[in-house]
């Protein structure tokens, strides 16, 4: 009798131990699954809301700065165009320089609007080139909400507007990207090349090696994420310049702490194929070249004029 009770007690304990082990296994599996879900949900690839909050800082406005009405004697023409069939209405300004052989498509950085780029637009005009500056969706007078895929669509729309509505040839278009706009411009240049369209040149100002590399420079914790869990599109400038490309000018500020030159612009220039040129403003910071403006303007003018001379 005593042995029977002992065996029954032992069996109950064995059952309880098995249940506990199963419970622990299930809890561990659930915790592991939760960790995987959290890992994925916080990755740049799947957390677009956080990415958008960090990346985009637009100024929205009902009117442009009146100083944009005329730059260096060239009147502004304000235009509106659609970003794709279902996209928002975008806004831009064209300055058409008489007898110019070149038009510069200006894609600005992630903050403010095209109104904050007056001096750069004037420098382009003073070089003898026409310029088309536009605002991404959600910036300036453009409708919509900014997203990375949306900005790519906006750059396509601006480029297509020049080709289809203004009848410019790809061979007369120079892409100018500023900061975030460098990734937008290299993505656009890559698509133009895939479509057998040879653009005239490309200017990358205050640009990053890649958006992934910059993110990992700024926040080491992001190193836990492989490339396929970063943003789509990847906005990889180095990958673009390492391949065949039109004449390239890289512009950077030696005192840029937002996108440090040594880890970004310098890397791009060193890895880029020819033809390439470099201007580094010794006193300049991110997107701001006021302390080296004469030298910046000269480097930009020489580059744009060299494109006309080579054609």
C-alpha positions in Angstrom: 0.0 0.0 0.0 2.8 2.4 1.0 4.7 1.5 -2.2 1.6 2.2 -4.3 1.1 5.6 -2.7 4.8 6.4 -3.2 4.6 5.4 -6.9 1.5 7.5 -7.4 3.2 10.5 -5.8 6.3 9.9 -7.9 4.1 9.7 -11.1 2.3 13.0 -10.1 5.7 14.7 -9.6 6.9 13.4 -13.0 3.8 14.7 -14.7 4.1 18.1 -12.9 7.8 18.3 -13.9 6.9 17.5 -17.6 4.3 20.2 -17.5 6.7 22.7 -16.0 9.3 21.9 -18.6 6.8 22.3 -21.4 5.6 25.5 -19.9 9.2 26.8 -19.7 9.8 25.8 -23.4 6.6 27.5 -24.5 7.5 30.7 -22.6 11.0 30.6 -24.1 9.6 30.2 -27.6 7.1 33.1 -27.0 9.9 35.3 -25.6 12.2 34.5 -28.5 9.3 35.2 -31.0 8.6 38.5 -29.2 12.3 39.5 -29.4 12.4 38.6 -33.1 9.2 40.7 -33.7 10.6 43.6 -31.8 13.9 43.3 -33.6 12.1 43.4 -37.0 9.5 46.1 -36.0 12.3 48.5 -34.8 14.4 47.9 -38.0 14.5 50.8 -40.5 12.9 48.6 -43.1 9.7 48.0 -41.2 9.6 51.2 -39.0 8.9 53.7 -41.6 7.1 56.1 -39.2 10.2 56.5 -37.1 12.4 56.8 -40.2 10.1 59.5 -41.5 10.1 61.4 -38.2 13.9 61.4 -38.1 14.5 62.2 -41.8 12.0 64.8 -42.8 11.7 68.3 -41.4 9.8 70.3 -44.0 8.7 73.9 -44.1 5.2 74.3 -45.5 4.2 77.6 -46.9 1.5 79.3 -49.0 3.8 81.6 -50.9 7.4 81.7 -51.9 10.0 84.2 -50.6 9.6 87.3 -52.8 13.4 87.3 -53.3 12.9 84.2 -55.6 11.0 86.3 -58.1 14.1 87.3 -59.9 17.7 86.0 -59.5 20.6 87.7 -61.2 18.1 89.3 -63.7 16.5 86.0 -64.6 12.7 85.9 -63.8 11.2 82.9 -61.9 8.5 80.8 -63.5 6.5 78.9 -60.9 5.2 75.5 -62.1 3.0 72.8 -60.7 3.3 69.1 -61.8 1.9 65.8 -60.7 4.0 63.1 -59.0 2.8 60.1 -61.0 -0.8 59.3 -61.9 -2.0 59.0 -58.3 0.6 61.2 -56.5 0.3 64.7 -55.0 0.7 68.0 -56.9 4.2 69.3 -56.6 5.6 72.8 -56.9 8.8 74.1 -58.4 10.5 77.2 -59.9 12.3 77.3 -63.2 14.9 80.0 -64.1 15.6 79.8 -67.8 18.9 81.5 -68.7 18.9 82.7 -72.4 21.1 80.6 -74.7 21.9 78.2 -71.9 22.9 74.7 -72.9 22.3 73.2 -69.5 19.5 73.0 -67.0 20.3 71.9 -63.4 17.7 69.8 -61.6 18.1 70.8 -58.0 17.0 68.3 -55.3 17.4 69.9 -51.9 18.1 68.3 -48.5 15.7 67.0 -45.8 14.9 70.3 -44.1 13.0 73.5 -44.9 12.1 74.1 -48.6 13.7 75.4 -51.8 13.3 78.9 -50.5 16.3 78.4 -48.3 18.6 77.7 -51.3 18.5 81.2 -52.9 22.3 81.7 -52.9 22.9 78.3 -54.4 20.3 78.8 -57.1 21.8 82.2 -57.9 25.3 80.6 -58.1 24.0 78.2 -60.7 22.4 80.9 -62.7 25.5 83.0 -62.6 27.4 80.1 -64.0 25.3 80.5 -67.2 23.0 77.4 -66.5 19.3 77.3 -66.2 17.9 75.7 -63.1 14.7 73.9 -62.0 14.3 73.7 -58.2 11.4 71.8 -56.8 10.0 70.8 -53.4 9.3 67.3 -52.4 5.8 66.3 -51.3 5.0 67.9 -48.0 7.6 70.7 -48.5 7.1 74.3 -49.5 4.0 74.6 -51.6 3.9 70.9 -52.6 1.0 68.7 -51.4 1.3 65.4 -49.6 3.4 63.8 -46.9 7.1 62.9 -47.3 8.3 59.3 -47.4 11.4 57.9 -49.0 9.6 56.1 -51.8 7.6 59.3 -52.3 10.7 61.4 -52.7 12.0 59.0 -55.3 8.7 59.3 -57.2 8.9 63.1 -56.9 12.4 63.3 -58.4 11.2 61.1 -61.3 8.2 63.5 -61.8 10.5 66.5 -61.8 12.8 64.8 -64.3 9.9 63.7 -66.5 8.5 67.2 -66.4 11.7 68.6 -67.9 11.8 65.9 -70.5 8.1 65.7 -71.5 6.7 69.1 -70.8 9.7 71.4 -71.3 11.3 69.3 -74.0 14.8 69.1 -72.5 17.0 66.2 -73.6 18.7 64.1 -70.9 22.1 65.2 -72.4 21.3 68.8 -71.2 20.3 67.9 -67.6 22.7 68.1 -64.7 21.4 66.6 -61.4 22.3 68.5 -58.2 21.7 66.8 -54.9 22.1 68.4 -51.6 22.5 66.2 -48.4 19.5 63.8 -48.6 19.1 65.0 -52.1 22.4 63.3 -53.1 20.8 59.9 -52.5 17.7 61.0 -54.4 19.8 62.3 -57.3 22.0 59.2 -57.6 18.9 57.0 -57.5 17.4 59.1 -60.3 20.7 59.0 -62.3 20.7 55.2 -62.0 17.2 54.9 -63.4 18.0 57.3 -66.2 21.0 55.1 -67.1 18.8 52.0 -67.0 16.5 53.7 -69.5 19.4 54.4 -71.8 19.2 58.2 -71.0 22.6 59.8 -70.6 22.5 62.8 -68.3 25.0 65.6 -68.7 26.5 65.6 -65.2 25.9 65.2 -61.4 26.7 67.3 -58.4 26.7 65.8 -54.9 26.8 68.3 -52.1 27.2 67.4 -48.4 26.3 63.8 -49.3 26.6 60.5 -47.4 28.4 57.4 -48.5 25.1 55.6 -48.0 22.1 56.2 -45.8 22.8 52.9 -44.0 26.5 53.9 -43.3 25.4 57.3 -42.0 22.8 55.8 -39.7 25.4 53.4 -38.2 27.9 56.3 -37.8 25.3 58.2 -35.8 23.9 55.3 -33.8 26.1 52.3 -33.3 23.1 50.2 -32.0 21.9 50.1 -35.6 24.9 47.9 -36.5 22.7 45.0 -35.3 20.7 45.3 -38.5 22.0 43.9 -41.8 21.6 45.8 -45.1 18.4 44.1 -46.1 16.7 45.5 -43.0 17.5 49.1 -43.9 15.5 51.5 -45.9 14.1 50.8 -49.3 15.3 52.4 -51.5 18.8 52.1 -50.0 20.2 55.5 -51.2 23.7 54.2 -51.7 25.9 57.0 -53.2 29.2 55.0 -53.1 27.6 52.1 -55.0 26.6 54.6 -57.7 29.9 56.5 -58.1 32.0 53.3 -58.1 30.3 52.4 -61.4 30.3 54.3 -64.7 28.7 57.7 -64.3 28.6 61.1 -66.0 31.0 63.9 -65.0 30.8 64.2 -61.2 31.5 67.0 -58.8 31.5 66.3 -55.1 31.1 69.3 -52.7 31.7 69.1 -49.0 32.3 71.2 -45.9 35.4 70.3 -43.9 33.6 71.3 -40.7 30.4 69.3 -41.4 29.4 67.5 -38.3 26.1 66.3 -39.6 27.5 64.2 -42.4 31.3 64.3 -41.7 33.4 64.7 -44.8 36.1 62.1 -43.8 33.6 59.3 -43.5 31.4 60.3 -46.4 32.4 62.8 -49.1 36.0 61.8 -49.0 35.0 58.1 -49.2 32.8 58.8 -52.2 35.5 60.8 -54.0 38.2 58.1 -53.4 36.0 55.3 -54.6 34.4 57.1 -57.5 35.5 56.4 -61.1 36.6 59.2 -63.3 35.5 61.8 -64.5 35.3 63.4 -61.1 36.2 66.6 -59.3 36.2 67.7 -55.6 35.6 70.9 -53.7 36.0 71.0 -49.9 35.2 74.3 -48.2 37.7 74.5 -45.3 35.4 76.8 -43.3 32.1 75.3 -44.4 29.7 73.1 -42.4 26.7 71.1 -43.5 25.0 72.7 -46.6 26.4 76.1 -45.5 29.2 77.5 -47.6 28.9 81.2 -46.8 32.4 81.4 -45.4 33.9 79.8 -48.6 31.2 81.0 -51.0 33.5 82.6 -53.6 35.5 79.4 -53.9 32.3 77.2 -53.9 30.8 79.4 -56.6 34.0 79.2 -58.7 34.2 75.4 -58.4 30.6 75.0 -59.4 30.9 77.4 -62.3 34.1 75.7 -63.6 32.4 72.3 -63.4 29.2 73.4 -65.2 31.1 75.2 -67.9 33.4 72.3 -68.4 30.4 70.2 -69.3 29.5 72.6 -72.2 33.1 72.6 -73.4 33.2 68.8 -73.5 30.0 68.6 -75.6 
